[in-house]
Amino acid sequence: MPSIPQSLPLSFPLGRRAFLHQSAFGFGGLALSMLQNEATAATAGGEKPGHWNGVLKEPHFPIKAKRVIFLCMAGGPSQFETFDWKPKLKELHDQPFPESFTRGQQLAQLQGAVLKARGSFTNFQKYGQSGIEISDLFPEIAKQADHLCVIRSMQTEQINHDTAHAFMNTGSIIKGRPSMGSWLLYGLGSESQNLPGFIVLTSVGNYGQQPISARQWSSGVLPSRFQGIQFQSKGDAVHYIGNPEGVCQSTQRQVIEEIQRMNGLLAEEQNDPEIATRIAQYEMAFKMQSSVPELTDFTGESQATLDLYGVQQPGDGSFASNCLLARRLAERGVRMIQLYHRAWDHHGQLEEGMKHGAATVDRPTAALIEDLRQRGLLDDTLILWGGEFGRTPMGQGSGRDHHILSFSLFMAGGGIKPGVTWGATDELGYRAVENIVDVHDLHATMLALLGIDHHRLTTKFQGLDVRLTGIAGKVIKGIMA
């Protein structure tokens, strides 16, 4: 017969639902118990209440990066107008696309359509001592060529936006899997005492505004203290961060302490990891009352810095403001910073959309790299720039369709080898053919740069080990410095 946990007094009022929840054989009880053991291990070790230092007490590998800034170009920017120059595709422009490339292949909206080649409307040049070929749409990023590692041989498994985003962020399309930022926070904790360790910012362009959802920064089967916290890009970064009118800081502190005491009593009686989350989040919210206003106050930034990023009005919700805020978050020890820019789903109006999107992100991205470098932060900050998939070398009206067999992204800083390209696609850019990199490989490499063996960062769920890379993934040692 299921037994009542010994920690509960015999007089504890145990109803039917509580019995099923608390029972050793209750639904999900075993998984919750395991998660609670992990989530409270740090507190049991004598850490400050509310602060989490990670489950990994020793790194598996030498640490080359301490934090990640993921510049997510939501919607899938075309590799043919960014980082993968294909002169033969341009020669073939508006002619029938060779059937030998596409026969039996999965396409998104072009399935069964007459396929015609679409060459790039841009030109490419070689930049820096490394000679990396970059589109003319990105002249500022091109100036950073010798700091970039451009991967031209990315592939993914998912051809639709939501599932492709989920796969890029969590390594799975199964709902409930933790995002990459949640894994980093769970494994390593955060250096920041006064801000969440995983922060998300969003911005939008004028074209190709593909929706995103909070699923992409969810903590999944990990306790919710590890989920990403979305800051507002306009106005107050966090709503209701100030004290209510007439309530002073000392009174607020007393209220928090009493709530924490009551939560602590509840935690002693119930084996629920969300109580530990509640305790941590009350404490964090109190600290954020002073840390967030200071974080978002750009008055201390010089005009030269604002001009470097192209910030017209601090806090205006632009990608430029978000990039500057990302640097400030990195300085304050936030572990994972994710910037979504929704502007790249160009099934039509490719030329207008790419020009506008590139003009919006080019200068701020380059400024972030340069600013971090000048401040000595680039060496231990890993920057990742790219979308959830690429676009077809075939046209779709005035645009391009989704494509999963080849796309490009770049990495910089954080132990990445600078001034290199990795992988290649065939002559028309249809398929990655050299040093192919899939999403699991990308995740494994990111974790390795932060000192984590992707095989060994796991959590138990329904009796199985869950990890970011699933049963796949290999570290791409060739791009590591």
N, C-alpha and C positions, 0 to 999 in steps of 0.2 A: 504493500500500500504506500502511496506517496507520503512523504514525511514533511512535517513543518520544520523549517530551518531552525537550528538550535539558538540562533541569535535572537529569535522572537520570544518575548515573554508569553507564558501560557495564557495569560489573560488578553492577549492581543486580539482584537475583533477581526476574525478572518472570514470574509464572505466568500461566495463561490468564485467570483472573478479573481479575488486576491489569492484564493487557494490555488487556482490554476496558474496564476502568475508566479507565485512564490514556490510552488511545489518543485521538488527536484526533477520531476518528470513533466512539469508544465510546458505549454507550448512556447518554444523559444527560450525556456529557462536556462538550458545548458549554454546556448550561445551567449545570452546576456551575462551569465556568470563569468564566462571566459573573457568577454570584453571588459567587464567590470574589474577583473583581476589586473588586466593590462592597464586600464585607464586610471586605476588608483595606485599602481605600483610606485609611481613617483612620489605621491603624497605620503605613502607609507614609509618611504625612504627619507622623509624629513624635509621635503621641498616646501617652499612658501605656498600657502593656499592659493589656488587659482593658477599657478604657473606650472607649465609642463615642459620638461627638458627632453622628452623623447624616450622611446623604449630602447634605443640603441645606446648603450653606455660607452662603447668603444667603436670607432669606425672600422669598417671592413677593409677599406682601401685608403691610401693617402688622400686627404681632403684637398680638392682643387677649387671647388666652388662652395660658397656658404649660402647663397640665395639664388633664386631663379626669377627672371622677368620674362614672361611669355607674352609677346606682342602677337595676339591672335587675330589674323586677318579673316574675320568670319565671312564665309560665303565662297571661299576658294579662289584666290587670285590666279590669273593665267600665268603659267610659267613662261609662255612664249612672249609675253610683254614685260617680263621681270628679269629672270636669270638663266633662261635656257634658249640661247640663240640658235635658230635652225634656218640657215640660208636656203637649203633645198626645199623646205616647206614654203618659203616665200616665193621661190621659183615656180612652185606648183599651184600657187594661189588661184582659187576659183576653178580649178580643174578637178575632175573626179578623183576622190581619194582612193588609193590602191586597195582593192578588196582583200588582198592577201594579209593586210594588217588587221582588219576588223572582223573577218569571217569567224562566226561563232563566239564573238566577244560580247560582254555585257555593256550596254550603253544605257544612259539614263532616259532622256527624252528624244534621242535621235534613233532609237531602235526602229528599224524598218524604213528609215528615211533615206533619200538620195544624199550620199555623203560627198561633200566637196571640201577640198583643202582650204584652210584659211591661214595664210601667212601672217606674220607679225606686221602690224602697221607701224611699229617703232623700229629704230635702228639700235644697234649695240656697239659698244666700244670696249677696249681693254683698258683697265684702270690699275694704277699703282704699280709697284715693282712686281707684284704677283701676277698682273695681267689678267685678272678676272673679268670676264665679259659680263657687262651689266647694261640693262636697257637705258636709253636716253631719258626715260621717264623718271629716273631716280638719280639725278646728278649729285645730290648730297650724300646719299648712301654710298654712291660710287667712290666718293672721296675717302670713305672708310674701308675700301676694298682690302687693304693689307691687314685689317683686323677681323675680316670675315672668314668663315668657313661655309661655303655654299654647297649644299647637298642637292644634286640634280637628279637623284635616282630614288626619290621617295615613292613608296606605294602604300595603299591602304586597302581595307577590305570592304568599306562601306561607301555606297554611291549616292546616298541621300543625306541631306544636311544634318538632321538631328542625330541620326545614328553615327554619321561620320564624326560629328563633334564629340559624341559620347565615346567613340572609339579612340579618338585623339586624346581625350582628357582622362579616360578611365581604363583604356586598354580592353574594353568590352562594350557590347551593346546591351548587356543585361542590366536592367535597372537595379540600383542598390550597390553598384560597385563604387568604391571610393575614387575620387579624382586624384590626379597626380599631386596637386597641392596638398590635399588631405594626407596622402601617404608621406609627403615630406614633413609635414607638421607632426604627424603621429610618430614618425621614426626619429626625427631630430629635434623636435620642439622649435622654439623661436628664441632669437636673441633679444627680441623686444619684450620689455616688461609692461609696457603701457599701451600697446596696440595689438590687435589680432595678428596672428602669425601668417595668415593667408587672406589677402585682400584682393578684391575684384573691382575693376572700373570698366565702364563701357562708354562708347561714343558711336556716332553714326555719320555716314556720308550722305550724299545726295542721290546716289544710285546703288542698286543691288543690296538693299537693307534686309538681309536674311535674318529672321528672328533667332534668338538664342534663349535658353532657359536656365534656371538655377540648378537644374540637373547637372550642368557641366562643372559646377564647383561643389557638388554635394559630397558629404563624407560617407555616404552609402552605409555599409555595414559597420563602419567605425562609429564610435560615439559622436554625437553632433557637435561637440566642442572642436572637432577637426575640420568642419566645413568651411568653405570660403565665405567671407563676409563682404557683401557688395556695398561699396561706398557710392554715394550719389555723386555724379560728376558736376552737377549744377547745385547751387545753393549750399545748404548745410550738408557736409559729407555724411553725417549720421543724424537722422531725425531725433528730436527730443533729447539731445545730448546734454543740454543744460539743466540745472536744477529748476524745479517749479518756482514760480514767483513766491517770495517770502520764505523759502527754505534755504538755510545757509549750508555751507559745506560740512560743518561739524554735525549738524542735525542729520544730513544725508548719510554721513558716515555711521552714525548710530543706528539708523534704519537698516543700512546694509549689514552691519554686524549682527543685528537681531535676526534678520532674515537668514544669514549664514548659519547662525546658531541653530535655528529651527531646521534648516536643510541638513545640517550635520546630524541632528537627532534622527531625522528621517532616513539618512544614509546608513545609520547604524542598524536600522530595522529592516531596510529593504535592499535587496541586491539589484539595484537599478543604476546602470552607468549614466543615465541622464540626470540623476541627482548630482553626481560629480560635475557634470557639464553645467548644471544650473549654478552650482557654487562658484565655479570658475568664471562663468559669464557675468554674474553679479559683480564680482570683484573687478573684472576687466571693464565693465561698463562704468564703474566708479572712476577708474583710472583714466578712461577715455574722455571724461568730462574736462580734463585739463590738457591731455595729449592731442586730441583731435583738433581743437581750435588752433593750437600752436602748429600742428602739421600743415594745415590748410592756409595758414597766413603766409602769403608770398611776399609780404612787404620787405622782408630781409633779403630777397633775391635781387641781384643787380639788374639794371636795365639790359646790360650786355647778355646776361643769362636768359632773360625773357626773350630777347631778340634771337639768341642762338636757337631756342626751341620754336620760335615763331608764335609765342603766346601773345594774343591780342588783348585778352582780358582774363586774368587769372580766375580759375574756377568757372569758366564759361561752358564747360562740358565738352570741350574740343579734345581731340587726340593729343594736341600739343600740350595743353594743360595737364592731361593725364600722364604724359611722359615725364613732365617735370615733377609731378607728384610721385611718380614711380621712383625717381631718383631720391626724393626725400624719404620715401618709405624704405628704400634700400639702406640709406644712411642710418635709419632707426632700427635696423635689425629685423625687418619683416622677412620671413623665410620665402614666401611665394607671393609674387605680385603678377596679376594677370590682367592685361588690357585687351578688351575686345573692341575691334573697330568693324562695324557692320557696314560694308561698302563694296563687296566683291562678287556678288552673285549675278554675273553678267551674261544672262542668256540672250540679251539684246543690248544695244547701245554700248558695245564693248569699248569702242574708242573713247566715247565721252566718259564712260564710267571709269575706265582705267586711268585716263588723264586726271580726272578729278580725285580719284582715290589716291593715286601716287602723289599728287600735289599736296594732299592733306597729310600723308604719313611720312613723306620723304625727309623733310627737314627735322621734324621732331625725333624720328628714329635715329638719324645720324647724330643729332644733338645729344641724345641720351647716351649713345656709345662714347662720344667725345667727352661729355661732361663726367661720366663715370671714370673714364681713363685719366682725365686731368686730376681727379680727386683721389686717385689710387684705388678705386673700387671695382674697376673692370676686371682686374686679375682674379677676383673671387666672386664676381657676379656673372652668372650664365644668362645670356640673352638668347631667346629663341623667337624667330620671326617667321610666320607662315600661316597657312590656312589648313582646313580639314581635308582638302583634296585639291586636285588641279583642274585644268580645263582641256577640252578636246582640241587636237590639231585640225579637226573638221569644224566648219562653220555651222552655226545654228541661227539662221536669219542674220541679224547684225551682231550676233554674239557667239559664245562658245558654251557647250554643254559641260556637265560634270565629267570628271575623268579620274580614275583610281589607279591606273597602271603607271602613271608618271606624274610627278609634280616636284616643285623646288621649294626649299626653305633655306634660311641661313641661321647660323649660330655664331656667337661672338663671346669673348671673355671666358672666365670661369674654367680655365684649363683646356680650352679648345685650341687646336692648332690654327694660328692666324694666316690669312692670305692663301688659302687653298680651296680647291673644289674637290668634291668627292662624288664619284659615280658619274654615269652618263646615260643618255637615252639614245634610241636609234635615230637614223638620219632625219626622220620626220617627227620625232618627239612623241611617238605613240606609246612606247613601252620603255621602261628602265631596263638596261641590258648590262650594265657594269656596276659592280659594288652596290647591289640593290639594298636599300634600307627600308624596312617596314616600321610601323609605329611601335611595335614591341622593342625593336632594336633602339629606336630613339629614346624610349623610356629607360631601357637598361643602361644606355650610355649616360643619360642625365643623372640617374641614381649613382652610377659609378663615379662621376665627377664630384658628387657630394659625399663620397666615401662609403656608399652603400652597395652591397652585393644584392642585386635584384632578386636572387633566389632566396635570400635570407630575411627580407623584410616582408613578413606575413602576418595575417590574423586568422583566427579560427572562425568559421561560419558554417553552421549546419554540419559540423564534423570534418570539414575540409579546410586546407590551407588556401587562403585567398591572397593573391599578390597582384601588383600592378601589371606585370608582364604575363600573367597566367602561366602557361606551361611553355612559353616561347621566349624569344628575345635573346640577342647576343650583343655584347658591348663592342662598339665600333672603335677599336683601338687606334685605327689609322688616322682618326681626326683628333685624337687626344694629344696635347702637347707633352 
